[in-house]
Amino acid sequence: MLKLTNPFLDEVKECQKRDRKLMEKLMLISEGKEVDFGVDENGVMRYRGRVCVPDVPELKKMILEEGHRSGLSIHPGVTKMYQDLK
């Protein structure tokens, strides 16, 4: 699994706190009613081990830009890029 940098995860975590739908999931997690979602050791909410990206347009844009700018991504096609970011 790709390890994200701490500043990036910190930004995601803070934005997750402002996402109403994710906060509803957090309540279900704390009540033991949600098994697919969880919170990792850094306090970042995940769905089946994957980071939950909150509905914050600026954050989504930053993620997409980083995916395109990364030296690991040569942009071999839309489907490949989607799978890499997913």
ROLUM-104134 format. One line per field, with one value per atom (N, C-alpha, C, O): y, z, x; residue in one letter; atom name; residue number from 1. Coordinates in steps of 0.05 Angstrom, whole numbers, plus 5000, padded with zeros to 4 digits. Layout:
py: (Y; ...)
pz: (Z; ...)
px: (X; ...)
res: (a; ...)
atom: (CA; ...)
n: (NUM; ...)
// end
This chain:
py: (4976; 5000; 5025; 5026; 5045; 5070; 5085; 5089; 5093; 5109; 5139; 5148; 5153; 5182; 5197; 5187; 5221; 5237; 5247; 5250; 5251; 5260; 5286; 5289; 5307; 5332; 5327; 5339; 5309; 5304; 5290; 5298; 5270; 5256; 5275; 5272; 5293; 5312; 5330; 5336; 5338; 5354; 5338; 5348; 5313; 5296; 5292; 5295; 5287; 5283; 5308; 5305; 5331; 5356; 5360; 5369; 5355; 5358; 5337; 5343; 5313; 5293; 5303; 5296; 5318; 5328; 5347; 5352; 5359; 5378; 5365; 5379; 5339; 5325; 5312; 5294; 5322; 5312; 5282; 5268; 5272; 5243; 5226; 5205; 5235; 5220; 5221; 5201; 5243; 5245; 5227; 5217; 5224; 5205; 5176; 5161; 5170; 5143; 5139; 5118; 5161; 5159; 5152; 5137; 5164; 5157; 5127; 5114; 5117; 5089; 5071; 5049; 5080; 5065; 5063; 5041; 5086; 5086; 5070; 5060; 5067; 5050; 5021; 5004; 5015; 4987; 4977; 4953; 4996; 4990; 4990; 4985; 4997; 4998; 4982; 4986; 4963; 4946; 4952; 4946; 4964; 4970; 4995; 4998; 5013; 5038; 5035; 5020; 5049; 5049; 5073; 5089; 5076; 5098; 5086; 5069; 5094; 5083; 5095; 5112; 5086; 5096; 5125; 5137; 5138; 5167; 5183; 5208; 5170; 5184; 5189; 5206; 5176; 5180; 5159; 5135; 5168; 5149; 5135; 5147; 5109; 5092; 5074; 5067; 5067; 5049; 5024; 5026; 5002; 4977; 4982; 4972; 4998; 5003; 5027; 5035; 5038; 5060; 5086; 5088; 5107; 5133; 5144; 5144; 5153; 5166; 5195; 5211; 5202; 5230; 5245; 5239; 5265; 5281; 5298; 5303; 5307; 5323; 5352; 5369; 5356; 5383; 5388; 5376; 5405; 5408; 5414; 5404; 5431; 5439; 5415; 5412; 5398; 5374; 5354; 5343; 5350; 5332; 5342; 5326; 5368; 5380; 5375; 5368; 5379; 5374; 5345; 5340; 5326; 5298; 5292; 5278; 5302; 5297; 5310; 5297; 5334; 5347; 5331; 5329; 5321; 5306; 5280; 5271; 5268; 5243; 5248; 5231; 5271; 5277; 5286; 5281; 5299; 5310; 5289; 5291; 5268; 5247; 5235; 5230; 5230; 5217; 5188; 5176; 5177; 5149; 5146; 5123; 5168; 5167; 5179; 5202; 5163; 5173; 5179; 5187; 5174; 5178; 5160; 5170; 5134; 5115; 5112; 5097; 5127; 5126; 5132; 5130; 5139; 5146; 5124; 5128; 5100; 5077; 5071; 5067; 5071; 5066; 5088; 5082; 5113; 5135; 5133; 5137; 5126; 5122; 5100; 5104; 5078; 5056; 5063; 5055; 5078; 5086; 5105; 5102; 5123; 5142; 5129; 5137; 5109; 5095; 5081; 5067)
pz: (5000; 5000; 5000; 5014; 4985; 4983; 5009; 5020; 5019; 5043; 5036; 5020; 5048; 5043; 5063; 5085; 5056; 5075; 5097; 5094; 5120; 5143; 5139; 5147; 5127; 5123; 5105; 5110; 5086; 5069; 5085; 5083; 5101; 5117; 5138; 5144; 5148; 5167; 5154; 5166; 5129; 5115; 5109; 5113; 5101; 5096; 5122; 5122; 5144; 5170; 5178; 5187; 5175; 5182; 5165; 5174; 5139; 5120; 5126; 5122; 5134; 5141; 5163; 5163; 5182; 5204; 5195; 5210; 5171; 5161; 5141; 5131; 5136; 5117; 5132; 5148; 5128; 5144; 5141; 5160; 5116; 5112; 5126; 5137; 5126; 5139; 5170; 5184; 5180; 5209; 5217; 5239; 5199; 5205; 5206; 5223; 5188; 5188; 5214; 5225; 5223; 5247; 5271; 5289; 5272; 5294; 5293; 5314; 5269; 5266; 5274; 5285; 5268; 5276; 5306; 5317; 5319; 5348; 5362; 5384; 5348; 5359; 5352; 5360; 5336; 5328; 5306; 5302; 5292; 5271; 5243; 5224; 5240; 5214; 5214; 5231; 5196; 5195; 5172; 5174; 5150; 5128; 5132; 5120; 5148; 5154; 5181; 5198; 5184; 5209; 5210; 5191; 5233; 5237; 5244; 5261; 5229; 5233; 5257; 5271; 5261; 5284; 5283; 5304; 5260; 5257; 5259; 5256; 5263; 5264; 5237; 5235; 5216; 5189; 5184; 5188; 5175; 5168; 5142; 5123; 5143; 5119; 5113; 5131; 5088; 5079; 5068; 5048; 5082; 5074; 5070; 5051; 5088; 5087; 5069; 5070; 5054; 5036; 5049; 5062; 5045; 5057; 5045; 5021; 5062; 5053; 5046; 5064; 5022; 5013; 5017; 5006; 5035; 5040; 5016; 4998; 5017; 4995; 4998; 5004; 4993; 4994; 4967; 4962; 4950; 4923; 4922; 4904; 4940; 4939; 4945; 4933; 4963; 4970; 4947; 4941; 4934; 4911; 4889; 4876; 4885; 4864; 4870; 4853; 4896; 4905; 4900; 4891; 4906; 4902; 4872; 4865; 4855; 4827; 4815; 4799; 4824; 4815; 4824; 4809; 4848; 4858; 4842; 4836; 4836; 4820; 4792; 4782; 4781; 4754; 4756; 4737; 4777; 4780; 4789; 4785; 4802; 4813; 4792; 4770; 4800; 4782; 4778; 4759; 4794; 4791; 4771; 4762; 4763; 4744; 4718; 4716; 4697; 4670; 4654; 4631; 4667; 4655; 4631; 4608; 4635; 4613; 4602; 4584; 4613; 4603; 4626; 4649; 4618; 4638; 4658; 4682; 4648; 4665; 4684; 4708; 4675; 4692; 4713; 4737; 4705; 4724; 4745; 4769; 4737; 4756; 4776; 4800; 4767; 4784; 4803; 4827; 4794; 4811; 4833; 4856; 4827; 4846; 4865; 4888; 4855; 4871; 4893; 4909)
px: (5017; 5000; 5018; 5038; 5010; 5025; 5023; 5002; 5046; 5047; 5046; 5063; 5028; 5025; 5042; 5047; 5050; 5066; 5048; 5024; 5060; 5045; 5030; 5007; 5043; 5028; 5003; 4982; 5005; 4982; 4960; 4937; 4968; 4948; 4935; 4912; 4951; 4940; 4919; 4899; 4924; 4905; 4879; 4857; 4882; 4859; 4843; 4819; 4857; 4844; 4828; 4805; 4839; 4825; 4801; 4780; 4804; 4781; 4759; 4736; 4767; 4747; 4729; 4705; 4739; 4723; 4701; 4682; 4705; 4685; 4665; 4648; 4669; 4651; 4629; 4633; 4604; 4581; 4577; 4571; 4579; 4574; 4595; 4588; 4620; 4641; 4637; 4642; 4627; 4622; 4599; 4599; 4579; 4558; 4569; 4561; 4587; 4600; 4616; 4616; 4629; 4645; 4628; 4636; 4604; 4585; 4578; 4577; 4573; 4566; 4590; 4586; 4614; 4638; 4639; 4644; 4636; 4638; 4616; 4619; 4593; 4571; 4574; 4558; 4595; 4599; 4580; 4577; 4568; 4548; 4560; 4546; 4586; 4598; 4624; 4641; 4626; 4649; 4668; 4692; 4658; 4675; 4692; 4713; 4682; 4697; 4711; 4703; 4734; 4748; 4766; 4769; 4779; 4798; 4825; 4827; 4846; 4872; 4886; 4875; 4911; 4927; 4933; 4940; 4931; 4936; 4910; 4911; 4887; 4862; 4849; 4831; 4859; 4849; 4828; 4832; 4804; 4783; 4789; 4797; 4784; 4789; 4765; 4749; 4762; 4742; 4757; 4770; 4754; 4768; 4798; 4810; 4809; 4838; 4846; 4870; 4828; 4835; 4826; 4805; 4842; 4836; 4810; 4806; 4792; 4767; 4773; 4781; 4769; 4774; 4748; 4728; 4750; 4726; 4717; 4733; 4693; 4681; 4690; 4674; 4716; 4727; 4741; 4762; 4730; 4740; 4770; 4785; 4780; 4808; 4826; 4847; 4817; 4833; 4833; 4854; 4810; 4808; 4827; 4840; 4827; 4844; 4873; 4889; 4881; 4908; 4916; 4939; 4899; 4904; 4909; 4928; 4891; 4894; 4920; 4933; 4926; 4950; 4975; 4994; 4975; 4998; 5000; 5023; 4978; 4978; 4990; 5004; 4984; 4995; 5024; 5040; 5032; 5059; 5079; 5103; 5069; 5087; 5105; 5097; 5130; 5149; 5142; 5152; 5125; 5117; 5094; 5088; 5082; 5060; 5068; 5076; 5066; 5073; 5047; 5048; 5024; 4998; 4994; 4991; 4994; 4991; 4963; 4958; 4945; 4917; 4898; 4905; 4873; 4853; 4847; 4846; 4843; 4837; 4859; 4854; 4884; 4907; 4909; 4914; 4906; 4908; 4886; 4892; 4862; 4840; 4847; 4843; 4857; 4864; 4886; 4886; 4906; 4928; 4918; 4926; 4901; 4891; 4870; 4868; 4856; 4836; 4850; 4837)
res: (m; m; m; m; l; l; l; l; k; k; k; k; l; l; l; l; t; t; t; t; n; n; n; n; p; p; p; p; f; f; f; f; l; l; l; l; d; d; d; d; e; e; e; e; v; v; v; v; k; k; k; k; e; e; e; e; c; c; c; c; q; q; q; q; k; k; k; k; r; r; r; r; d; d; d; d; r; r; r; r; k; k; k; k; l; l; l; l; m; m; m; m; e; e; e; e; k; k; k; k; l; l; l; l; m; m; m; m; l; l; l; l; i; i; i; i; s; s; s; s; e; e; e; e; g; g; g; g; k; k; k; k; e; e; e; e; v; v; v; v; d; d; d; d; f; f; f; f; g; g; g; g; v; v; v; v; d; d; d; d; e; e; e; e; n; n; n; n; g; g; g; g; v; v; v; v; m; m; m; m; r; r; r; r; y; y; y; y; r; r; r; r; g; g; g; g; r; r; r; r; v; v; v; v; c; c; c; c; v; v; v; v; p; p; p; p; d; d; d; d; v; v; v; v; p; p; p; p; e; e; e; e; l; l; l; l; k; k; k; k; k; k; k; k; m; m; m; m; i; i; i; i; l; l; l; l; e; e; e; e; e; e; e; e; g; g; g; g; h; h; h; h; r; r; r; r; s; s; s; s; g; g; g; g; l; l; l; l; s; s; s; s; i; i; i; i; h; h; h; h; p; p; p; p; g; g; g; g; v; v; v; v; t; t; t; t; k; k; k; k; m; m; m; m; y; y; y; y; q; q; q; q; d; d; d; d; l; l; l; l; k; k; k; k)
atom: (N; CA; C; O; N; CA; C; O; N; CA; C; O; N; CA; C; O; N; CA; C; O; N; CA; C; O; N; CA; C; O; N; CA; C; O; N; CA; C; O; N; CA; C; O; N; CA; C; O; N; CA; C; O; N; CA; C; O; N; CA; C; O; N; CA; C; O; N; CA; C; O; N; CA; C; O; N; CA; C; O; N; CA; C; O; N; CA; C; O; N; CA; C; O; N; CA; C; O; N; CA; C; O; N; CA; C; O; N; CA; C; O; N; CA; C; O; N; CA; C; O; N; CA; C; O; N; CA; C; O; N; CA; C; O; N; CA; C; O; N; CA; C; O; N; CA; C; O; N; CA; C; O; N; CA; C; O; N; CA; C; O; N; CA; C; O; N; CA; C; O; N; CA; C; O; N; CA; C; O; N; CA; C; O; N; CA; C; O; N; CA; C; O; N; CA; C; O; N; CA; C; O; N; CA; C; O; N; CA; C; O; N; CA; C; O; N; CA; C; O; N; CA; C; O; N; CA; C; O; N; CA; C; O; N; CA; C; O; N; CA; C; O; N; CA; C; O; N; CA; C; O; N; CA; C; O; N; CA; C; O; N; CA; C; O; N; CA; C; O; N; CA; C; O; N; CA; C; O; N; CA; C; O; N; CA; C; O; N; CA; C; O; N; CA; C; O; N; CA; C; O; N; CA; C; O; N; CA; C; O; N; CA; C; O; N; CA; C; O; N; CA; C; O; N; CA; C; O; N; CA; C; O; N; CA; C; O; N; CA; C; O; N; CA; C; O; N; CA; C; O; N; CA; C; O; N; CA; C; O; N; CA; C; O; N; CA; C; O; N; CA; C; O; N; CA; C; O; N; CA; C; O; N; CA; C; O)
n: (1; 1; 1; 1; 2; 2; 2; 2; 3; 3; 3; 3; 4; 4; 4; 4; 5; 5; 5; 5; 6; 6; 6; 6; 7; 7; 7; 7; 8; 8; 8; 8; 9; 9; 9; 9; 10; 10; 10; 10; 11; 11; 11; 11; 12; 12; 12; 12; 13; 13; 13; 13; 14; 14; 14; 14; 15; 15; 15; 15; 16; 16; 16; 16; 17; 17; 17; 17; 18; 18; 18; 18; 19; 19; 19; 19; 20; 20; 20; 20; 21; 21; 21; 21; 22; 22; 22; 22; 23; 23; 23; 23; 24; 24; 24; 24; 25; 25; 25; 25; 26; 26; 26; 26; 27; 27; 27; 27; 28; 28; 28; 28; 29; 29; 29; 29; 30; 30; 30; 30; 31; 31; 31; 31; 32; 32; 32; 32; 33; 33; 33; 33; 34; 34; 34; 34; 35; 35; 35; 35; 36; 36; 36; 36; 37; 37; 37; 37; 38; 38; 38; 38; 39; 39; 39; 39; 40; 40; 40; 40; 41; 41; 41; 41; 42; 42; 42; 42; 43; 43; 43; 43; 44; 44; 44; 44; 45; 45; 45; 45; 46; 46; 46; 46; 47; 47; 47; 47; 48; 48; 48; 48; 49; 49; 49; 49; 50; 50; 50; 50; 51; 51; 51; 51; 52; 52; 52; 52; 53; 53; 53; 53; 54; 54; 54; 54; 55; 55; 55; 55; 56; 56; 56; 56; 57; 57; 57; 57; 58; 58; 58; 58; 59; 59; 59; 59; 60; 60; 60; 60; 61; 61; 61; 61; 62; 62; 62; 62; 63; 63; 63; 63; 64; 64; 64; 64; 65; 65; 65; 65; 66; 66; 66; 66; 67; 67; 67; 67; 68; 68; 68; 68; 69; 69; 69; 69; 70; 70; 70; 70; 71; 71; 71; 71; 72; 72; 72; 72; 73; 73; 73; 73; 74; 74; 74; 74; 75; 75; 75; 75; 76; 76; 76; 76; 77; 77; 77; 77; 78; 78; 78; 78; 79; 79; 79; 79; 80; 80; 80; 80; 81; 81; 81; 81; 82; 82; 82; 82; 83; 83; 83; 83; 84; 84; 84; 84; 85; 85; 85; 85; 86; 86; 86; 86)
// end
